[in-house]
């Protein structure tokens, strides 16, 4: 019996290695996990389940321009993300996009750049005491649409868990940017809203409230658009009649911490973690990768500022800070 189990594990491992290296394609869903959480990967998406209930869905295979988080749910099962609304088809739920060497990876018209999925690496369920965390890393190539040259390499690591003691869904979104061989540098720029951006459900567009640690008024850019510097920014609104709170965290070791939070409330609500690249371009230099670490936390109900701050401090210690290092070209302010 043990020998059969061992052989089945070997066969499964070999199959997964062949898929990762591109020798065979995904012909059906692959499932990872022996705890309450599981990871299911098919040719178009990665799903994380708690039992049979969906926690998140990450779209990659049939996404024409960029992989992104298409759905993310509160512990009560409420999805807060909206994908490709009619007013902005390029608003893909929760996505990371900027400009690289002048090529626009945010908007999807006039020859946009493409974040090309290469492969997934080592999806797994990690135990941390009494908690389980679903983790996977995606290798992505940022491609110039005209020359087809790769401008930037990325390792994008997602880790999602249900933090039951604090009643939250916690997503860690980490990017590691580096350069292709023979490329000496790349310049990251973008509009004032480019970065890790989140479009909310249509029902959350009205009656919601943004707030930060200090609750200070930010810089008004235009209309209701503001840029506010803080360690975190949160939004409380009703998702199809159910109150929810969504917070985005900027890791203290990120370059240019604290982040510039882009927020707007009209004609729709939007939240984005930005690096002020519309004013100060950020270089990536060969041999010196740029690592950025963000958290996205979801609660059912309205949550106090004190509770969010407590979660932020806990997340800052738990989100693998030893893997982060400050980018030498950036400056702390």
Secondary structure per residue as TSV (DSSP state, phi and psi in degrees):
chain	resnum	aa	ss	phi	psi
A	1	X	-	360.0	-46.2
A	2	X	H	-63.4	-35.0
A	3	X	H	-67.7	-40.8
A	4	X	H	-64.1	-42.5
A	5	X	H	-63.4	-41.8
A	6	X	H	-63.4	-44.4
A	7	X	H	-64.5	-37.8
A	8	X	H	-64.9	-37.0
A	9	X	H	-66.8	-39.2
A	10	X	H	-64.6	-45.5
A	11	X	H	-60.9	-43.9
A	12	X	H	-63.5	-41.3
A	13	X	H	-64.2	-42.3
A	14	X	H	-63.5	-42.6
A	15	X	H	-59.3	-42.6
A	16	X	H	-67.5	-39.8
A	17	X	H	-61.9	-41.1
A	18	X	H	-63.5	-38.0
A	19	X	H	-66.5	-44.5
A	20	X	H	-60.9	-39.6
A	21	X	T	-87.3	0.7
A	22	X	T	87.3	7.8
A	23	X	S	-74.5	-32.3
A	24	X	S	-134.7	156.3
A	25	X	-	-97.4	160.7
A	26	X	-	-73.2	115.6
A	27	X	-	-101.0	-11.4
A	28	X	S	-161.9	167.8
A	29	X	-	-65.7	140.1
A	30	X	E	-108.6	135.3
A	31	X	E	-117.8	134.6
A	32	X	E	-124.7	140.0
A	33	X	-	126.0	137.5
A	34	X	S	-126.9	16.9
A	35	X	S	-114.2	-160.7
A	36	X	S	-67.2	-24.3
A	37	X	E	-97.4	146.9
A	38	X	E	-143.2	153.9
A	39	X	E	-112.1	127.6
A	40	X	E	-119.3	122.1
A	41	X	E	-117.5	125.7
A	42	X	-	-121.9	-168.7
A	43	X	S	-71.3	-12.5
A	44	X	S	-120.1	-21.2
A	45	X	E	-152.7	158.1
A	46	X	E	-112.0	127.4
A	47	X	E	-119.0	141.1
A	48	X	E	-112.2	128.0
A	49	X	E	-117.5	147.0
A	50	X	E	-113.0	103.1
A	51	X	T	67.4	-119.8
A	52	X	T	-104.9	-1.8
A	53	X	E	-88.5	138.5
A	54	X	E	-75.6	136.4
A	55	X	E	-103.8	-44.5
A	56	X	E	-154.7	158.3
A	57	X	E	-136.1	124.0
A	58	X	E	-111.9	116.7
A	59	X	E	-92.0	133.8
A	60	X	-	-142.7	-46.0
A	61	X	T	-67.0	-44.0
A	62	X	T	-105.3	17.4
A	63	X	-	-84.6	119.1
A	64	X	S	-68.6	-31.3
A	65	X	S	-121.4	-28.9
A	66	X	-	-160.1	142.4
A	67	X	-	-73.1	150.7
A	68	X	E	-162.0	164.9
A	69	X	E	-83.5	110.6
A	70	X	E	-86.9	-30.3
A	71	X	E	-146.1	141.0
A	72	X	E	-147.2	127.9
A	73	X	B	-114.8	146.8
A	74	X	-	-68.1	167.9
A	75	X	T	-55.9	-27.4
A	76	X	T	-83.4	1.6
A	77	X	S	90.5	14.7
A	78	X	-	-91.2	116.2
A	79	X	B	-76.4	136.7
A	80	X	-	-110.3	-1.0
A	81	X	B	-103.3	147.7
A	82	X	-	-123.4	131.7
A	83	X	E	-109.7	130.0
A	84	X	E	49.9	58.3
A	85	X	E	-66.1	157.8
A	86	X	T	-61.5	-28.4
A	87	X	T	-77.8	-26.6
A	88	X	E	-145.8	88.3
A	89	X	E	-63.3	-21.9
A	90	X	E	-86.6	0.1
A	91	X	E	-80.7	96.7
A	92	X	E	-101.0	80.2
A	93	X	S	50.5	-104.3
A	94	X	E	-117.1	113.7
A	95	X	E	-141.2	155.2
A	96	X	E	-113.5	122.7
A	97	X	E	-154.9	142.7
A	98	X	-	-149.5	-167.2
A	99	X	E	-107.6	139.3
A	100	X	E	-124.9	120.9
A	101	X	T	50.5	38.6
A	102	X	T	84.8	-7.7
A	103	X	E	-86.4	128.8
A	104	X	E	-87.5	118.0
A	105	X	S	-104.9	4.1
A	106	X	S	-92.8	-71.3
A	107	X	S	-68.1	154.2
A	108	X	-	-121.4	49.7
A	109	X	S	-143.2	164.8
A	110	X	S	56.2	59.5
A	111	X	S	56.2	64.6
A	112	X	-	-72.4	156.4
A	113	X	-	-70.0	161.2
A	114	X	E	-124.2	128.1
A	115	X	E	-89.9	102.4
A	116	X	E	-91.8	121.9
A	117	X	E	-65.9	131.0
A	118	X	E	-103.9	-57.4
A	119	X	E	-167.1	164.6
A	120	X	E	-100.6	149.2
A	121	X	E	-124.3	122.2
A	122	X	E	49.6	59.0
A	123	X	E	-65.9	139.1
A	124	X	E	-160.9	161.6
A	125	X	E	-104.8	121.7
A	126	X	E	-106.8	131.0
A	127	X	E	-91.6	132.6
A	128	X	E	-132.4	89.3
A	129	X	T	66.0	-122.6
A	130	X	T	-93.2	8.6
A	131	X	E	-103.7	151.3
A	132	X	E	-120.4	140.9
A	133	X	E	-131.2	129.0
A	134	X	E	-90.5	126.0
A	135	X	E	-130.4	136.0
A	136	X	E	-149.8	149.7
A	137	X	E	-117.2	134.5
A	138	X	E	-114.4	133.5
A	139	X	E	-93.0	128.6
A	140	X	E	-129.9	139.5
A	141	X	E	-112.3	125.8
A	142	X	E	-89.1	112.5
A	143	X	E	-111.7	135.3
A	144	X	-	-73.5	123.3
A	145	X	T	-68.5	-24.2
A	146	X	T	-86.7	-46.7
A	147	X	T	-92.9	-16.3
A	148	X	-	65.9	12.7
A	149	X	-	-81.0	148.2
A	150	X	E	-84.6	120.4
A	151	X	E	-89.5	-28.9
A	152	X	E	-154.6	141.5
A	153	X	E	-105.2	143.4
A	154	X	E	-137.2	138.2
A	155	X	E	-110.0	114.4
A	156	X	E	-109.3	114.6
A	157	X	E	-109.4	125.6
A	158	X	E	-109.8	135.0
A	159	X	E	-136.7	123.4
A	160	X	E	-127.9	142.1
A	161	X	E	-150.7	161.8
A	162	X	E	-103.9	111.8
A	163	X	E	-90.1	93.0
A	164	X	T	-69.1	-35.6
A	165	X	T	-64.4	-32.4
A	166	X	T	-104.1	4.5
A	167	X	T	61.5	44.4
A	168	X	E	-140.1	154.5
A	169	X	E	-94.4	129.2
A	170	X	E	-121.3	122.2
A	171	X	E	-113.7	128.5
A	172	X	E	-105.6	123.1
A	173	X	E	-116.3	109.4
A	174	X	E	-119.3	134.4
A	175	X	E	-119.0	144.5
A	176	X	E	-127.9	109.5
A	177	X	E	-95.6	134.6
A	178	X	E	-143.2	-178.0
A	179	X	-	-115.7	150.1
A	180	X	-	-64.7	161.6
A	181	X	T	-60.1	144.8
A	182	X	T	73.5	3.4
A	183	X	-	-104.3	122.2
A	184	X	-	-81.2	-32.6
A	185	X	E	-162.0	163.4
A	186	X	E	-140.0	149.7
A	187	X	E	-114.2	122.6
A	188	X	E	-96.5	126.1
A	189	X	E	-138.5	-165.4
A	190	X	-	154.4	175.2
A	191	X	-	-74.5	173.8
A	192	X	T	-68.3	-10.5
A	193	X	T	-109.3	2.0
A	194	X	-	-75.4	139.8
A	195	X	E	153.2	-139.2
A	196	X	E	-90.7	103.3
A	197	X	E	-110.2	147.0
A	198	X	E	-131.7	123.7
A	199	X	E	-103.7	128.5
A	200	X	B	-91.2	165.3
A	201	X	-	-52.9	149.5
A	202	X	G	-58.5	-36.1
A	203	X	G	-67.4	-15.8
A	204	X	G	-92.4	-1.9
A	205	X	S	-70.9	-26.8
A	206	X	S	-115.3	140.6
A	207	X	S	82.5	4.3
A	208	X	-	-87.5	171.8
A	209	X	E	-140.2	128.5
A	210	X	E	-91.6	144.4
A	211	X	E	-155.5	157.2
A	212	X	E	-127.9	-175.2
A	213	X	S	-56.3	-50.4
A	214	X	S	-91.6	-11.9
A	215	X	-	57.7	32.9
A	216	X	-	-88.4	154.4
A	217	X	-	-76.3	135.2
A	218	X	-	-90.7	-174.2
A	219	X	E	-78.8	124.5
A	220	X	E	-79.7	125.9
A	221	X	E	-94.6	-53.3
A	222	X	E	-166.8	141.1
A	223	X	T	55.3	-127.5
A	224	X	T	-91.2	2.3
A	225	X	E	-72.4	128.6
A	226	X	E	-134.3	153.7
A	227	X	E	-119.6	119.7
A	228	X	E	-128.6	131.3
A	229	X	E	-92.8	128.5
A	230	X	E	-169.9	164.9
A	231	X	S	-70.7	-28.9
A	232	X	E	-148.8	161.9
A	233	X	E	-140.0	138.3
A	234	X	E	-128.6	158.6
A	235	X	E	-138.5	126.0
A	236	X	E	-114.1	129.6
A	237	X	E	-158.4	179.7
A	238	X	E	-103.7	124.4
A	239	X	E	-100.0	104.3
A	240	X	T	51.7	44.2
A	241	X	T	89.6	-9.5
A	242	X	E	-105.1	122.4
A	243	X	E	-65.7	135.7
A	244	X	E	-139.7	160.6
A	245	X	E	-129.6	133.1
A	246	X	E	-123.3	128.0
A	247	X	E	-124.0	144.3
A	248	X	E	-118.0	133.0
A	249	X	E	-111.8	141.7
A	250	X	E	-109.8	122.5
A	251	X	-	-67.9	138.1
A	252	X	T	-57.4	-22.7
A	253	X	T	-92.1	1.3
A	254	X	S	-66.2	149.3
A	255	X	T	-59.6	141.6
A	256	X	T	60.8	23.2
A	257	X	S	-62.5	141.1
A	258	X	S	-80.2	156.2
A	259	X	E	-65.9	159.4
A	260	X	E	-92.3	112.2
A	261	X	E	-89.0	118.6
A	262	X	E	-87.4	126.5
A	263	X	E	-134.0	150.1
A	264	X	E	-150.7	152.4
A	265	X	-	-122.5	-16.4
A	266	X	S	-136.2	138.2
A	267	X	S	-80.4	-1.2
A	268	X	S	-148.2	165.7
A	269	X	-	-91.4	139.4
A	270	X	E	-150.1	147.8
A	271	X	E	-137.1	134.5
A	272	X	E	-145.8	137.6
A	273	X	E	-90.1	117.8
A	274	X	E	-122.6	166.2
A	275	X	-	-119.5	21.3
A	276	X	-	61.6	28.9
A	277	X	T	-74.7	-13.7
A	278	X	T	-70.9	-21.0
A	279	X	T	-104.8	-36.0
A	280	X	S	-132.4	94.8
A	281	X	-	-55.2	149.2
A	282	X	E	-116.6	117.0
A	283	X	E	-83.8	146.3
A	284	X	E	-113.9	125.4
A	285	X	E	-111.0	144.3
A	286	X	T	-55.0	132.8
A	287	X	T	83.8	-2.1
A	288	X	B	-131.3	81.7
A	289	X	-	-60.3	150.4
A	290	X	E	-104.4	122.2
A	291	X	E	-115.1	130.3
A	292	X	E	-125.1	137.3
A	293	X	E	-129.7	121.2
A	294	X	E	-127.0	152.2
A	295	X	E	-119.4	145.4
A	296	X	E	-128.4	121.6
A	297	X	E	-124.9	134.3
A	298	X	E	-122.1	134.3
A	299	X	E	-125.0	152.0
A	300	X	E	-82.6	134.4
A	301	X	S	89.4	173.0
A	302	X	-	-82.0	132.7
A	303	X	-	-118.0	141.3
A	304	X	-	-75.9	159.1
A	305	X	H	-60.5	-38.3
A	306	X	H	-64.6	-38.7
A	307	X	H	-69.1	-37.9
A	308	X	H	-66.8	-41.9
A	309	X	H	-61.6	-39.7
A	310	X	H	-62.9	-42.4
A	311	X	H	-65.5	-40.4
A	312	X	H	-60.3	-43.8
A	313	X	H	-66.2	-39.9
A	314	X	H	-65.1	-45.2
A	315	X	H	-62.5	-40.5
A	316	X	H	-58.9	-30.9
A	317	X	H	-84.6	-28.9
A	318	X	H	-92.0	-13.1
A	319	X	S	-92.1	43.3
A	320	X	-	55.4	53.0
A	321	X	G	-64.9	-22.1
A	322	X	G	-67.1	-18.3
A	323	X	G	-85.1	-7.6
A	324	X	-	-95.7	147.8
A	325	X	-	-146.4	141.4
A	326	X	-	-66.3	132.8
A	327	X	-	-68.6	124.9
A	328	X	T	-64.3	-24.1
A	329	X	T	-82.7	-15.4
A	330	X	S	-86.3	166.9
A	331	X	-	-130.9	136.7
A	332	X	-	-79.6	136.6
A	333	X	-	-126.7	360.0
